[in-house]
Every structure is written in C-alpha cells, then in structure tokens.
Amino acid sequence: MRSTITERGQTVVPVEIRRRFNLTPSQRLEWVVDESGIRVIPVCEDPVQAFRGQGKGGATARLLETRNRDRERE
C-alpha cells in the first residue's frame, strides 16, 4: 500500500490499515526511526491498557512483596 506526502507533510493512512488496526479520526500515531527504516505505531489512549500483556506476569505479586520488604525495613 502506498500514500503520498503533501506539501504540508500530511499523508493518508489507507483504509485497509485503518480497518485492520481499528484506527479512528484524531487517533495519535508514533513514528519510530530505527536502523531498518520507519515504523508507525498507534498510540493507545489508556496507558494501562497499552501496557497490559507486555510484562512477564506476576507484577502485582512482585510489587506487593517489594512493598512488604520496604515496610519491614522502616
């Protein structure tokens, strides 16, 4: 799929991509430049939801354990 950049630096996200990734008007996109090129990543409005599923699991238990150790030291 291709799009064109206007003189103002704007481009259109093809409809197939908008539908596949459920992109809506006014949704923010993050542009990431790395050694392989440019990636465009949709930014989730809810940062907690965006992080969900990214960790190793057990984060709550680790947090509570750390907090308990800190309380014991006080």
PDB file of N, CA, C, O and CB in Angstrom:
ATOM      1  N   MET A   1       0.838  -1.171   0.000  1.00  0.00           N
ATOM      2  CA  MET A   1       0.000   0.000   0.000  1.00  0.00           C
ATOM      3  C   MET A   1       0.885   1.237   0.000  1.00  0.00           C
ATOM      4  O   MET A   1       1.973   1.233   0.576  1.00  0.00           O
ATOM      5  CB  MET A   1      -0.954  -0.003   1.208  1.00  0.00           C
ATOM      6  N   ARG A   2       0.423   2.267  -0.634  1.00  0.00           N
ATOM      7  CA  ARG A   2       1.195   3.493  -0.731  1.00  0.00           C
ATOM      8  C   ARG A   2       0.326   4.698  -0.416  1.00  0.00           C
ATOM      9  O   ARG A   2      -0.892   4.675  -0.588  1.00  0.00           O
ATOM     10  CB  ARG A   2       1.811   3.631  -2.121  1.00  0.00           C
ATOM     11  N   SER A   3       0.980   5.741   0.045  1.00  0.00           N
ATOM     12  CA  SER A   3       0.310   7.032   0.200  1.00  0.00           C
ATOM     13  C   SER A   3       1.309   8.104  -0.189  1.00  0.00           C
ATOM     14  O   SER A   3       2.505   7.838  -0.306  1.00  0.00           O
ATOM     15  CB  SER A   3      -0.221   7.249   1.667  1.00  0.00           C
ATOM     16  N   THR A   4       0.819   9.304  -0.387  1.00  0.00           N
ATOM     17  CA  THR A   4       1.654  10.426  -0.806  1.00  0.00           C
ATOM     18  C   THR A   4       1.723  11.447   0.318  1.00  0.00           C
ATOM     19  O   THR A   4       0.747  11.652   1.040  1.00  0.00           O
ATOM     20  CB  THR A   4       1.106  11.076  -2.102  1.00  0.00           C
ATOM     21  N   ILE A   5       2.871  12.083   0.464  1.00  0.00           N
ATOM     22  CA  ILE A   5       3.029  13.146   1.453  1.00  0.00           C
ATOM     23  C   ILE A   5       2.739  14.473   0.766  1.00  0.00           C
ATOM     24  O   ILE A   5       3.289  14.764  -0.296  1.00  0.00           O
ATOM     25  CB  ILE A   5       4.465  13.137   2.084  1.00  0.00           C
ATOM     26  N   THR A   6       1.865  15.282   1.383  1.00  0.00           N
ATOM     27  CA  THR A   6       1.528  16.582   0.825  1.00  0.00           C
ATOM     28  C   THR A   6       2.620  17.594   1.128  1.00  0.00           C
ATOM     29  O   THR A   6       3.568  17.294   1.854  1.00  0.00           O
ATOM     30  CB  THR A   6       0.186  17.068   1.370  1.00  0.00           C
ATOM     31  N   GLU A   7       2.487  18.792   0.571  1.00  0.00           N
ATOM     32  CA  GLU A   7       3.449  19.869   0.840  1.00  0.00           C
ATOM     33  C   GLU A   7       3.486  20.229   2.320  1.00  0.00           C
ATOM     34  O   GLU A   7       4.513  20.682   2.824  1.00  0.00           O
ATOM     35  CB  GLU A   7       3.103  21.111   0.014  1.00  0.00           C
ATOM     36  N   ARG A   8       2.377  20.029   3.014  1.00  0.00           N
ATOM     37  CA  ARG A   8       2.306  20.327   4.445  1.00  0.00           C
ATOM     38  C   ARG A   8       2.792  19.159   5.302  1.00  0.00           C
ATOM     39  O   ARG A   8       2.726  19.241   6.529  1.00  0.00           O
ATOM     40  CB  ARG A   8       0.882  20.687   4.830  1.00  0.00           C
ATOM     41  N   GLY A   9       3.277  18.076   4.692  1.00  0.00           N
ATOM     42  CA  GLY A   9       3.784  16.937   5.438  1.00  0.00           C
ATOM     43  C   GLY A   9       2.716  15.956   5.865  1.00  0.00           C
ATOM     44  O   GLY A   9       2.979  15.088   6.697  1.00  0.00           O
ATOM     45  N   GLN A  10       1.526  16.069   5.324  1.00  0.00           N
ATOM     46  CA  GLN A  10       0.432  15.177   5.698  1.00  0.00           C
ATOM     47  C   GLN A  10       0.359  13.989   4.751  1.00  0.00           C
ATOM     48  O   GLN A  10       0.795  14.066   3.603  1.00  0.00           O
ATOM     49  CB  GLN A  10      -0.901  15.933   5.703  1.00  0.00           C
ATOM     50  N   THR A  11      -0.200  12.883   5.252  1.00  0.00           N
ATOM     51  CA  THR A  11      -0.421  11.706   4.419  1.00  0.00           C
ATOM     52  C   THR A  11      -1.717  11.042   4.856  1.00  0.00           C
ATOM     53  O   THR A  11      -2.245  11.343   5.926  1.00  0.00           O
ATOM     54  CB  THR A  11       0.775  10.711   4.512  1.00  0.00           C
ATOM     55  N   VAL A  12      -2.224  10.149   4.035  1.00  0.00           N
ATOM     56  CA  VAL A  12      -3.459   9.435   4.341  1.00  0.00           C
ATOM     57  C   VAL A  12      -3.101   7.994   4.685  1.00  0.00           C
ATOM     58  O   VAL A  12      -2.326   7.351   3.979  1.00  0.00           O
ATOM     59  CB  VAL A  12      -4.467   9.496   3.143  1.00  0.00           C
ATOM     60  N   VAL A  13      -3.677   7.492   5.784  1.00  0.00           N
ATOM     61  CA  VAL A  13      -3.496   6.090   6.141  1.00  0.00           C
ATOM     62  C   VAL A  13      -4.523   5.298   5.323  1.00  0.00           C
ATOM     63  O   VAL A  13      -5.721   5.561   5.426  1.00  0.00           O
ATOM     64  CB  VAL A  13      -3.671   5.850   7.708  1.00  0.00           C
ATOM     65  N   PRO A  14      -4.075   4.343   4.522  1.00  0.00           N
ATOM     66  CA  PRO A  14      -5.007   3.592   3.679  1.00  0.00           C
ATOM     67  C   PRO A  14      -6.121   2.934   4.494  1.00  0.00           C
ATOM     68  O   PRO A  14      -5.903   2.503   5.626  1.00  0.00           O
ATOM     69  CB  PRO A  14      -4.253   2.530   2.891  1.00  0.00           C
ATOM     70  N   VAL A  15      -7.300   2.866   3.912  1.00  0.00           N
ATOM     71  CA  VAL A  15      -8.480   2.353   4.604  1.00  0.00           C
ATOM     72  C   VAL A  15      -8.266   0.926   5.112  1.00  0.00           C
ATOM     73  O   VAL A  15      -8.751   0.580   6.189  1.00  0.00           O
ATOM     74  CB  VAL A  15      -9.688   2.397   3.678  1.00  0.00           C
ATOM     75  N   GLU A  16      -7.546   0.093   4.352  1.00  0.00           N
ATOM     76  CA  GLU A  16      -7.322  -1.288   4.793  1.00  0.00           C
ATOM     77  C   GLU A  16      -6.556  -1.313   6.122  1.00  0.00           C
ATOM     78  O   GLU A  16      -6.846  -2.135   6.991  1.00  0.00           O
ATOM     79  CB  GLU A  16      -6.546  -2.084   3.712  1.00  0.00           C
ATOM     80  N   ILE A  17      -5.587  -0.421   6.278  1.00  0.00           N
ATOM     81  CA  ILE A  17      -4.812  -0.354   7.519  1.00  0.00           C
ATOM     82  C   ILE A  17      -5.663   0.201   8.644  1.00  0.00           C
ATOM     83  O   ILE A  17      -5.613  -0.312   9.762  1.00  0.00           O
ATOM     84  CB  ILE A  17      -3.554   0.506   7.332  1.00  0.00           C
ATOM     85  N   ARG A  18      -6.455   1.257   8.369  1.00  0.00           N
ATOM     86  CA  ARG A  18      -7.330   1.828   9.403  1.00  0.00           C
ATOM     87  C   ARG A  18      -8.304   0.778   9.925  1.00  0.00           C
ATOM     88  O   ARG A  18      -8.539   0.695  11.131  1.00  0.00           O
ATOM     89  CB  ARG A  18      -8.106   3.041   8.848  1.00  0.00           C
ATOM     90  N   ARG A  19      -8.868  -0.016   9.034  1.00  0.00           N
ATOM     91  CA  ARG A  19      -9.827  -1.050   9.462  1.00  0.00           C
ATOM     92  C   ARG A  19      -9.135  -2.157  10.247  1.00  0.00           C
ATOM     93  O   ARG A  19      -9.627  -2.588  11.290  1.00  0.00           O
ATOM     94  CB  ARG A  19     -10.551  -1.649   8.245  1.00  0.00           C
ATOM     95  N   ARG A  20      -8.002  -2.612   9.748  1.00  0.00           N
ATOM     96  CA  ARG A  20      -7.309  -3.728  10.399  1.00  0.00           C
ATOM     97  C   ARG A  20      -6.880  -3.387  11.827  1.00  0.00           C
ATOM     98  O   ARG A  20      -6.952  -4.232  12.719  1.00  0.00           O
ATOM     99  CB  ARG A  20      -6.088  -4.130   9.579  1.00  0.00           C
ATOM    100  N   PHE A  21      -6.434  -2.143  12.039  1.00  0.00           N
ATOM    101  CA  PHE A  21      -5.933  -1.742  13.351  1.00  0.00           C
ATOM    102  C   PHE A  21      -6.920  -0.868  14.122  1.00  0.00           C
ATOM    103  O   PHE A  21      -6.567  -0.276  15.142  1.00  0.00           O
ATOM    104  CB  PHE A  21      -4.628  -1.008  13.193  1.00  0.00           C
ATOM    105  N   ASN A  22      -8.154  -0.792  13.632  1.00  0.00           N
ATOM    106  CA  ASN A  22      -9.217  -0.018  14.284  1.00  0.00           C
ATOM    107  C   ASN A  22      -8.784   1.415  14.570  1.00  0.00           C
ATOM    108  O   ASN A  22      -9.013   1.929  15.665  1.00  0.00           O
ATOM    109  CB  ASN A  22      -9.640  -0.696  15.584  1.00  0.00           C
ATOM    110  N   LEU A  23      -8.162   2.055  13.594  1.00  0.00           N
ATOM    111  CA  LEU A  23      -7.732   3.441  13.748  1.00  0.00           C
ATOM    112  C   LEU A  23      -8.910   4.364  13.487  1.00  0.00           C
ATOM    113  O   LEU A  23      -9.672   4.169  12.540  1.00  0.00           O
ATOM    114  CB  LEU A  23      -6.558   3.770  12.795  1.00  0.00           C
ATOM    115  N   THR A  24      -9.048   5.367  14.336  1.00  0.00           N
ATOM    116  CA  THR A  24     -10.167   6.291  14.237  1.00  0.00           C
ATOM    117  C   THR A  24      -9.652   7.711  14.012  1.00  0.00           C
ATOM    118  O   THR A  24      -8.476   7.983  14.252  1.00  0.00           O
ATOM    119  CB  THR A  24     -11.042   6.225  15.505  1.00  0.00           C
ATOM    120  N   PRO A  25     -10.520   8.625  13.552  1.00  0.00           N
ATOM    121  CA  PRO A  25     -10.091  10.019  13.384  1.00  0.00           C
ATOM    122  C   PRO A  25      -9.544  10.577  14.697  1.00  0.00           C
ATOM    123  O   PRO A  25     -10.057  10.259  15.770  1.00  0.00           O
ATOM    124  CB  PRO A  25     -11.264  10.892  12.883  1.00  0.00           C
ATOM    125  N   SER A  26      -8.536  11.382  14.615  1.00  0.00           N
ATOM    126  CA  SER A  26      -7.869  12.025  15.751  1.00  0.00           C
ATOM    127  C   SER A  26      -7.006  11.064  16.563  1.00  0.00           C
ATOM    128  O   SER A  26      -6.422  11.470  17.567  1.00  0.00           O
ATOM    129  CB  SER A  26      -8.896  12.656  16.654  1.00  0.00           C
ATOM    130  N   GLN A  27      -6.914   9.801  16.151  1.00  0.00           N
ATOM    131  CA  GLN A  27      -6.039   8.871  16.869  1.00  0.00           C
ATOM    132  C   GLN A  27      -4.596   9.284  16.639  1.00  0.00           C
ATOM    133  O   GLN A  27      -4.210   9.683  15.539  1.00  0.00           O
ATOM    134  CB  GLN A  27      -6.274   7.399  16.408  1.00  0.00           C
ATOM    135  N   ARG A  28      -3.811   9.180  17.696  1.00  0.00           N
ATOM    136  CA  ARG A  28      -2.407   9.583  17.615  1.00  0.00           C
ATOM    137  C   ARG A  28      -1.556   8.418  17.134  1.00  0.00           C
ATOM    138  O   ARG A  28      -1.823   7.259  17.452  1.00  0.00           O
ATOM    139  CB  ARG A  28      -1.903  10.088  18.981  1.00  0.00           C
ATOM    140  N   LEU A  29      -0.525   8.747  16.363  1.00  0.00           N
ATOM    141  CA  LEU A  29       0.414   7.762  15.851  1.00  0.00           C
ATOM    142  C   LEU A  29       1.814   8.154  16.286  1.00  0.00           C
ATOM    143  O   LEU A  29       2.157   9.335  16.319  1.00  0.00           O
ATOM    144  CB  LEU A  29       0.324   7.645  14.306  1.00  0.00           C
ATOM    145  N   GLU A  30       2.619   7.155  16.619  1.00  0.00           N
ATOM    146  CA  GLU A  30       4.006   7.409  16.989  1.00  0.00           C
ATOM    147  C   GLU A  30       4.892   6.934  15.837  1.00  0.00           C
ATOM    148  O   GLU A  30       4.726   5.826  15.327  1.00  0.00           O
ATOM    149  CB  GLU A  30       4.382   6.687  18.337  1.00  0.00           C
ATOM    150  N   TRP A  31       5.830   7.784  15.437  1.00  0.00           N
ATOM    151  CA  TRP A  31       6.752   7.463  14.362  1.00  0.00           C
ATOM    152  C   TRP A  31       8.078   7.079  14.989  1.00  0.00           C
ATOM    153  O   TRP A  31       8.663   7.854  15.745  1.00  0.00           O
ATOM    154  CB  TRP A  31       6.916   8.656  13.371  1.00  0.00           C
ATOM    155  N   VAL A  32       8.553   5.876  14.673  1.00  0.00           N
ATOM    156  CA  VAL A  32       9.791   5.364  15.246  1.00  0.00           C
ATOM    157  C   VAL A  32      10.792   5.148  14.111  1.00  0.00           C
ATOM    158  O   VAL A  32      10.506   4.457  13.133  1.00  0.00           O
ATOM    159  CB  VAL A  32       9.542   4.037  16.041  1.00  0.00           C
ATOM    160  N   VAL A  33      11.969   5.752  14.262  1.00  0.00           N
ATOM    161  CA  VAL A  33      13.028   5.599  13.269  1.00  0.00           C
ATOM    162  C   VAL A  33      14.097   4.690  13.865  1.00  0.00           C
ATOM    163  O   VAL A  33      14.619   4.966  14.945  1.00  0.00           O
ATOM    164  CB  VAL A  33      13.632   6.990  12.848  1.00  0.00           C
ATOM    165  N   ASP A  34      14.420   3.611  13.167  1.00  0.00           N
ATOM    166  CA  ASP A  34      15.495   2.727  13.611  1.00  0.00           C
ATOM    167  C   ASP A  34      16.345   2.337  12.407  1.00  0.00           C
ATOM    168  O   ASP A  34      16.151   2.854  11.307  1.00  0.00           O
ATOM    169  CB  ASP A  34      14.926   1.463  14.320  1.00  0.00           C
ATOM    170  N   GLU A  35      17.289   1.423  12.622  1.00  0.00           N
ATOM    171  CA  GLU A  35      18.229   1.077  11.560  1.00  0.00           C
ATOM    172  C   GLU A  35      17.567   0.433  10.346  1.00  0.00           C
ATOM    173  O   GLU A  35      18.127   0.464   9.251  1.00  0.00           O
ATOM    174  CB  GLU A  35      19.275   0.155  12.098  1.00  0.00           C
ATOM    175  N   SER A  36      16.383  -0.151  10.526  1.00  0.00           N
ATOM    176  CA  SER A  36      15.718  -0.806   9.403  1.00  0.00           C
ATOM    177  C   SER A  36      14.758   0.108   8.648  1.00  0.00           C
ATOM    178  O   SER A  36      14.277  -0.259   7.576  1.00  0.00           O
ATOM    179  CB  SER A  36      14.973  -2.006   9.895  1.00  0.00           C
ATOM    180  N   GLY A  37      14.473   1.293   9.190  1.00  0.00           N
ATOM    181  CA  GLY A  37      13.574   2.224   8.498  1.00  0.00           C
ATOM    182  C   GLY A  37      12.663   2.958   9.460  1.00  0.00           C
ATOM    183  O   GLY A  37      13.057   3.309  10.572  1.00  0.00           O
ATOM    184  N   ILE A  38      11.430   3.186   9.010  1.00  0.00           N
ATOM    185  CA  ILE A  38      10.436   3.938   9.789  1.00  0.00           C
ATOM    186  C   ILE A  38       9.282   3.000  10.130  1.00  0.00           C
ATOM    187  O   ILE A  38       8.794   2.258   9.277  1.00  0.00           O
ATOM    188  CB  ILE A  38       9.921   5.198   8.999  1.00  0.00           C
ATOM    189  N   ARG A  39       8.852   3.048  11.395  1.00  0.00           N
ATOM    190  CA  ARG A  39       7.667   2.301  11.821  1.00  0.00           C
ATOM    191  C   ARG A  39       6.654   3.293  12.358  1.00  0.00           C
ATOM    192  O   ARG A  39       7.025   4.276  12.998  1.00  0.00           O
ATOM    193  CB  ARG A  39       8.021   1.221  12.899  1.00  0.00           C
ATOM    194  N   VAL A  40       5.384   3.044  12.105  1.00  0.00           N
ATOM    195  CA  VAL A  40       4.303   3.878  12.626  1.00  0.00           C
ATOM    196  C   VAL A  40       3.484   3.007  13.567  1.00  0.00           C
ATOM    197  O   VAL A  40       3.002   1.941  13.181  1.00  0.00           O
ATOM    198  CB  VAL A  40       3.411   4.480  11.467  1.00  0.00           C
ATOM    199  N   ILE A  41       3.327   3.476  14.825  1.00  0.00           N
ATOM    200  CA  ILE A  41       2.657   2.690  15.851  1.00  0.00           C
ATOM    201  C   ILE A  41       1.485   3.483  16.418  1.00  0.00           C
ATOM    202  O   ILE A  41       1.670   4.619  16.855  1.00  0.00           O
ATOM    203  CB  ILE A  41       3.644   2.295  16.975  1.00  0.00           C
ATOM    204  N   PRO A  42       0.284   2.911  16.421  1.00  0.00           N
ATOM    205  CA  PRO A  42      -0.847   3.603  17.039  1.00  0.00           C
ATOM    206  C   PRO A  42      -0.605   3.769  18.539  1.00  0.00           C
ATOM    207  O   PRO A  42      -0.128   2.849  19.205  1.00  0.00           O
ATOM    208  CB  PRO A  42      -2.165   2.830  16.787  1.00  0.00           C
ATOM    209  N   VAL A  43      -0.935   4.938  19.059  1.00  0.00           N
ATOM    210  CA  VAL A  43      -0.771   5.222  20.482  1.00  0.00           C
ATOM    211  C   VAL A  43      -2.110   4.987  21.160  1.00  0.00           C
ATOM    212  O   VAL A  43      -3.114   5.601  20.798  1.00  0.00           O
ATOM    213  CB  VAL A  43      -0.261   6.684  20.724  1.00  0.00           C
ATOM    214  N   CYS A  44      -2.122   4.099  22.142  1.00  0.00           N
ATOM    215  CA  CYS A  44      -3.337   3.792  22.885  1.00  0.00           C
ATOM    216  C   CYS A  44      -3.633   4.940  23.850  1.00  0.00           C
ATOM    217  O   CYS A  44      -2.726   5.440  24.516  1.00  0.00           O
ATOM    218  CB  CYS A  44      -3.198   2.442  23.650  1.00  0.00           C
ATOM    219  N   GLU A  45      -4.878   5.352  23.925  1.00  0.00           N
ATOM    220  CA  GLU A  45      -5.273   6.449  24.813  1.00  0.00           C
ATOM    221  C   GLU A  45      -5.082   6.093  26.280  1.00  0.00           C
ATOM    222  O   GLU A  45      -4.736   6.949  27.094  1.00  0.00           O
ATOM    223  CB  GLU A  45      -6.722   6.829  24.565  1.00  0.00           C
ATOM    224  N   ASP A  46      -5.310   4.822  26.617  1.00  0.00           N
ATOM    225  CA  ASP A  46      -5.201   4.366  28.005  1.00  0.00           C
ATOM    226  C   ASP A  46      -3.836   3.697  28.188  1.00  0.00           C
ATOM    227  O   ASP A  46      -3.635   2.586  27.697  1.00  0.00           O
ATOM    228  CB  ASP A  46      -6.369   3.375  28.375  1.00  0.00           C
ATOM    229  N   PRO A  47      -2.895   4.347  28.880  1.00  0.00           N
ATOM    230  CA  PRO A  47      -1.555   3.778  29.011  1.00  0.00           C
ATOM    231  C   PRO A  47      -1.535   2.435  29.736  1.00  0.00           C
ATOM    232  O   PRO A  47      -0.671   1.604  29.458  1.00  0.00           O
ATOM    233  CB  PRO A  47      -0.666   4.746  29.735  1.00  0.00           C
ATOM    234  N   VAL A  48      -2.462   2.208  30.652  1.00  0.00           N
ATOM    235  CA  VAL A  48      -2.524   0.923  31.354  1.00  0.00           C
ATOM    236  C   VAL A  48      -2.919  -0.174  30.370  1.00  0.00           C
ATOM    237  O   VAL A  48      -2.331  -1.255  30.365  1.00  0.00           O
ATOM    238  CB  VAL A  48      -3.533   0.984  32.541  1.00  0.00           C
ATOM    239  N   GLN A  49      -3.904   0.109  29.549  1.00  0.00           N
ATOM    240  CA  GLN A  49      -4.348  -0.856  28.547  1.00  0.00           C
ATOM    241  C   GLN A  49      -3.236  -1.139  27.542  1.00  0.00           C
ATOM    242  O   GLN A  49      -3.080  -2.275  27.095  1.00  0.00           O
ATOM    243  CB  GLN A  49      -5.602  -0.343  27.822  1.00  0.00           C
ATOM    244  N   ALA A  50      -2.468  -0.124  27.187  1.00  0.00           N
ATOM    245  CA  ALA A  50      -1.374  -0.300  26.237  1.00  0.00           C
ATOM    246  C   ALA A  50      -0.300  -1.211  26.802  1.00  0.00           C
ATOM    247  O   ALA A  50       0.308  -1.982  26.059  1.00  0.00           O
ATOM    248  CB  ALA A  50      -0.771   1.048  25.864  1.00  0.00           C
ATOM    249  N   PHE A  51      -0.054  -1.138  28.107  1.00  0.00           N
ATOM    250  CA  PHE A  51       0.977  -1.953  28.737  1.00  0.00           C
ATOM    251  C   PHE A  51       0.508  -3.383  28.992  1.00  0.00           C
ATOM    252  O   PHE A  51       1.321  -4.306  29.046  1.00  0.00           O
ATOM    253  CB  PHE A  51       1.412  -1.317  30.041  1.00  0.00           C
ATOM    254  N   ARG A  52      -0.790  -3.564  29.148  1.00  0.00           N
ATOM    255  CA  ARG A  52      -1.353  -4.858  29.506  1.00  0.00           C
ATOM    256  C   ARG A  52      -0.863  -5.950  28.551  1.00  0.00           C
ATOM    257  O   ARG A  52      -0.942  -5.808  27.331  1.00  0.00           O
ATOM    258  CB  ARG A  52      -2.886  -4.792  29.498  1.00  0.00           C
ATOM    259  N   GLY A  53      -0.361  -7.030  29.126  1.00  0.00           N
ATOM    260  CA  GLY A  53       0.110  -8.147  28.331  1.00  0.00           C
ATOM    261  C   GLY A  53       1.565  -8.041  27.912  1.00  0.00           C
ATOM    262  O   GLY A  53       2.086  -8.960  27.280  1.00  0.00           O
ATOM    263  N   GLN A  54       2.235  -6.945  28.246  1.00  0.00           N
ATOM    264  CA  GLN A  54       3.616  -6.746  27.827  1.00  0.00           C
ATOM    265  C   GLN A  54       4.632  -7.255  28.842  1.00  0.00           C
ATOM    266  O   GLN A  54       5.792  -7.484  28.498  1.00  0.00           O
ATOM    267  CB  GLN A  54       3.857  -5.292  27.568  1.00  0.00           C
ATOM    268  N   GLY A  55       4.209  -7.432  30.079  1.00  0.00           N
ATOM    269  CA  GLY A  55       5.136  -7.843  31.133  1.00  0.00           C
ATOM    270  C   GLY A  55       5.312  -9.351  31.194  1.00  0.00           C
ATOM    271  O   GLY A  55       4.741 -10.095  30.396  1.00  0.00           O
ATOM    272  N   LYS A  56       6.105  -9.780  32.145  1.00  0.00           N
ATOM    273  CA  LYS A  56       6.388 -11.208  32.310  1.00  0.00           C
ATOM    274  C   LYS A  56       5.326 -11.901  33.150  1.00  0.00           C
ATOM    275  O   LYS A  56       5.355 -13.124  33.290  1.00  0.00           O
ATOM    276  CB  LYS A  56       7.755 -11.403  32.948  1.00  0.00           C
ATOM    277  N   GLY A  57       4.407 -11.156  33.700  1.00  0.00           N
ATOM    278  CA  GLY A  57       3.391 -11.738  34.565  1.00  0.00           C
ATOM    279  C   GLY A  57       3.836 -11.685  36.019  1.00  0.00           C
ATOM    280  O   GLY A  57       5.031 -11.652  36.311  1.00  0.00           O
ATOM    281  N   GLY A  58       2.877 -11.676  36.918  1.00  0.00           N
ATOM    282  CA  GLY A  58       3.201 -11.671  38.334  1.00  0.00           C
ATOM    283  C   GLY A  58       3.659 -10.320  38.853  1.00  0.00           C
ATOM    284  O   GLY A  58       4.235 -10.247  39.939  1.00  0.00           O
ATOM    285  N   ALA A  59       3.422  -9.258  38.115  1.00  0.00           N
ATOM    286  CA  ALA A  59       3.896  -7.934  38.515  1.00  0.00           C
ATOM    287  C   ALA A  59       3.268  -7.489  39.828  1.00  0.00           C
ATOM    288  O   ALA A  59       3.938  -6.872  40.656  1.00  0.00           O
ATOM    289  CB  ALA A  59       3.595  -6.913  37.425  1.00  0.00           C
ATOM    290  N   THR A  60       2.000  -7.793  40.026  1.00  0.00           N
ATOM    291  CA  THR A  60       1.329  -7.379  41.256  1.00  0.00           C
ATOM    292  C   THR A  60       1.944  -8.077  42.459  1.00  0.00           C
ATOM    293  O   THR A  60       2.194  -7.450  43.488  1.00  0.00           O
ATOM    294  CB  THR A  60      -0.176  -7.677  41.179  1.00  0.00           C
ATOM    295  N   ALA A  61       2.187  -9.373  42.327  1.00  0.00           N
ATOM    296  CA  ALA A  61       2.787 -10.124  43.434  1.00  0.00           C
ATOM    297  C   ALA A  61       4.184  -9.592  43.742  1.00  0.00           C
ATOM    298  O   ALA A  61       4.544  -9.456  44.911  1.00  0.00           O
ATOM    299  CB  ALA A  61       2.852 -11.633  43.099  1.00  0.00           C
ATOM    300  N   ARG A  62       4.979  -9.286  42.709  1.00  0.00           N
ATOM    301  CA  ARG A  62       6.321  -8.737  42.928  1.00  0.00           C
ATOM    302  C   ARG A  62       6.254  -7.373  43.593  1.00  0.00           C
ATOM    303  O   ARG A  62       7.056  -7.074  44.478  1.00  0.00           O
ATOM    304  CB  ARG A  62       7.081  -8.634  41.605  1.00  0.00           C
ATOM    305  N   LEU A  63       5.316  -6.552  43.180  1.00  0.00           N
ATOM    306  CA  LEU A  63       5.168  -5.226  43.773  1.00  0.00           C
ATOM    307  C   LEU A  63       4.802  -5.336  45.249  1.00  0.00           C
ATOM    308  O   LEU A  63       5.391  -4.649  46.083  1.00  0.00           O
ATOM    309  CB  LEU A  63       4.103  -4.413  43.020  1.00  0.00           C
ATOM    310  N   LEU A  64       3.834  -6.195  45.581  1.00  0.00           N
ATOM    311  CA  LEU A  64       3.428  -6.365  46.978  1.00  0.00           C
ATOM    312  C   LEU A  64       4.571  -6.907  47.826  1.00  0.00           C
ATOM    313  O   LEU A  64       4.751  -6.483  48.967  1.00  0.00           O
ATOM    314  CB  LEU A  64       2.221  -7.301  47.072  1.00  0.00           C
ATOM    315  N   GLU A  65       5.338  -7.832  47.285  1.00  0.00           N
ATOM    316  CA  GLU A  65       6.485  -8.385  48.012  1.00  0.00           C
ATOM    317  C   GLU A  65       7.526  -7.300  48.284  1.00  0.00           C
ATOM    318  O   GLU A  65       8.070  -7.219  49.386  1.00  0.00           O
ATOM    319  CB  GLU A  65       7.122  -9.545  47.217  1.00  0.00           C
ATOM    320  N   THR A  66       7.799  -6.477  47.291  1.00  0.00           N
ATOM    321  CA  THR A  66       8.754  -5.379  47.470  1.00  0.00           C
ATOM    322  C   THR A  66       8.259  -4.389  48.505  1.00  0.00           C
ATOM    323  O   THR A  66       9.030  -3.935  49.350  1.00  0.00           O
ATOM    324  CB  THR A  66       9.005  -4.663  46.145  1.00  0.00           C
ATOM    325  N   ARG A  67       6.984  -4.052  48.448  1.00  0.00           N
ATOM    326  CA  ARG A  67       6.408  -3.119  49.425  1.00  0.00           C
ATOM    327  C   ARG A  67       6.490  -3.679  50.837  1.00  0.00           C
ATOM    328  O   ARG A  67       6.804  -2.944  51.773  1.00  0.00           O
ATOM    329  CB  ARG A  67       4.951  -2.807  49.073  1.00  0.00           C
ATOM    330  N   ASN A  68       6.212  -4.969  51.006  1.00  0.00           N
ATOM    331  CA  ASN A  68       6.296  -5.590  52.330  1.00  0.00           C
ATOM    332  C   ASN A  68       7.722  -5.545  52.862  1.00  0.00           C
ATOM    333  O   ASN A  68       7.932  -5.261  54.041  1.00  0.00           O
ATOM    334  CB  ASN A  68       5.801  -7.042  52.276  1.00  0.00           C
ATOM    335  N   ARG A  69       8.707  -5.821  52.005  1.00  0.00           N
ATOM    336  CA  ARG A  69      10.109  -5.752  52.443  1.00  0.00           C
ATOM    337  C   ARG A  69      10.475  -4.327  52.854  1.00  0.00           C
ATOM    338  O   ARG A  69      11.196  -4.120  53.829  1.00  0.00           O
ATOM    339  CB  ARG A  69      11.055  -6.241  51.321  1.00  0.00           C
ATOM    340  N   ASP A  70       9.974  -3.352  52.105  1.00  0.00           N
ATOM    341  CA  ASP A  70      10.254  -1.945  52.449  1.00  0.00           C
ATOM    342  C   ASP A  70       9.647  -1.583  53.810  1.00  0.00           C
ATOM    343  O   ASP A  70      10.270  -0.873  54.600  1.00  0.00           O
ATOM    344  CB  ASP A  70       9.698  -0.998  51.351  1.00  0.00           C
ATOM    345  N   ARG A  71       8.441  -2.067  54.078  1.00  0.00           N
ATOM    346  CA  ARG A  71       7.788  -1.791  55.364  1.00  0.00           C
ATOM    347  C   ARG A  71       8.593  -2.407  56.519  1.00  0.00           C
ATOM    348  O   ARG A  71       8.729  -1.797  57.580  1.00  0.00           O
ATOM    349  CB  ARG A  71       6.335  -2.343  55.366  1.00  0.00           C
ATOM    350  N   GLU A  72       9.116  -3.600  56.308  1.00  0.00           N
ATOM    351  CA  GLU A  72       9.890  -4.267  57.345  1.00  0.00           C
ATOM    352  C   GLU A  72      11.168  -3.493  57.658  1.00  0.00           C
ATOM    353  O   GLU A  72      11.623  -3.498  58.802  1.00  0.00           O
ATOM    354  CB  GLU A  72      10.227  -5.696  56.920  1.00  0.00           C
ATOM    355  N   ARG A  73      11.741  -2.847  56.688  1.00  0.00           N
ATOM    356  CA  ARG A  73      12.964  -2.089  56.883  1.00  0.00           C
ATOM    357  C   ARG A  73      12.731  -0.768  57.622  1.00  0.00           C
ATOM    358  O   ARG A  73      13.652  -0.225  58.233  1.00  0.00           O
ATOM    359  CB  ARG A  73      13.607  -1.819  55.549  1.00  0.00           C
ATOM    360  N   GLU A  74      11.512  -0.260  57.565  1.00  0.00           N
ATOM    361  CA  GLU A  74      11.219   1.041  58.185  1.00  0.00           C
ATOM    362  C   GLU A  74      11.258   1.007  59.669  1.00  0.00           C
ATOM    363  O   GLU A  74      11.031   2.029  60.317  1.00  0.00           O
ATOM    364  CB  GLU A  74       9.892   1.530  57.758  1.00  0.00           C
TER     365      GLU A  74
END
